[in-house]
Amino acid sequence: MSGASCNGILGVPITFLDKYSPDQFEIIGLAAGNIRGLAGIASSTGKDEPYIDGKLRYGRSFIRRKM
């Protein structure tokens, strides 16, 4: 993952942690299953789970590139 092309908060697969560089990214939060508010990002669907097109997807880590 190129730090130059990543701005803002990104939702990445949990496997990202295998290659995580604390000098390049900070972990903002997690979303997996029914974890109300842990990610700190409001749902536009009103559901507590990470849904895409109405289907529950894999959990995500939220990261942000350090400036």
C-alpha positions as CSV (number, residue, x, y, z in Angstrom):
1,M,0.0,0.0,0.0
2,S,1.5,3.3,-1.1
3,G,1.3,6.0,1.6
4,A,1.4,8.7,-1.1
5,S,-1.9,7.6,-2.5
6,C,-3.8,7.2,0.8
7,N,-5.3,10.2,2.4
8,G,-8.1,10.3,5.0
9,I,-9.5,7.3,6.8
10,L,-9.3,3.9,5.1
11,G,-11.1,0.7,5.9
12,V,-8.6,-2.1,5.4
13,P,-8.9,-5.9,5.9
14,I,-7.6,-7.2,9.2
15,T,-4.8,-8.9,7.3
16,F,-3.4,-5.4,6.8
17,L,-1.9,-5.7,10.3
18,D,0.6,-8.2,9.0
19,K,2.2,-5.4,7.0
20,Y,1.3,-2.5,9.3
21,S,3.9,0.2,9.7
22,P,3.3,2.4,12.8
23,D,5.7,5.0,11.3
24,Q,3.4,5.3,8.2
25,F,-0.2,4.7,9.6
26,E,-2.1,5.1,12.8
27,I,-5.0,2.7,13.7
28,I,-8.2,4.6,14.2
29,G,-10.6,1.8,15.1
30,L,-12.2,-1.5,14.2
31,A,-15.5,-2.7,12.8
32,A,-16.5,-6.4,12.8
33,G,-19.9,-7.8,13.5
34,N,-22.1,-6.0,16.0
35,I,-19.7,-3.5,17.5
36,R,-21.8,-0.4,18.0
37,G,-19.8,2.8,17.7
38,L,-16.3,1.3,18.1
39,A,-15.2,2.6,14.7
40,G,-16.5,6.1,15.5
41,I,-18.0,6.4,12.1
42,A,-21.8,6.7,11.8
43,S,-23.6,4.2,9.6
44,S,-25.7,5.6,6.7
45,T,-27.9,2.5,6.9
46,G,-28.7,2.7,10.6
47,K,-27.2,-0.9,11.0
48,D,-24.4,-1.6,13.4
49,E,-22.6,-4.1,11.2
50,P,-20.3,-3.4,8.2
51,Y,-22.7,-3.8,5.3
52,I,-22.1,-3.3,1.6
53,D,-25.0,-3.6,-0.8
54,G,-27.0,-5.1,2.0
55,K,-24.6,-7.9,2.7
56,L,-22.5,-8.3,5.9
57,R,-18.8,-8.1,4.9
58,Y,-15.6,-9.0,6.7
59,G,-14.4,-6.9,9.6
60,R,-12.2,-3.9,8.9
61,S,-9.5,-1.9,10.6
62,F,-9.7,1.8,10.1
63,I,-6.3,3.5,9.5
64,R,-5.1,7.0,8.6
65,R,-1.8,7.9,7.0
66,K,0.5,9.9,9.2
67,M,1.6,13.2,7.7
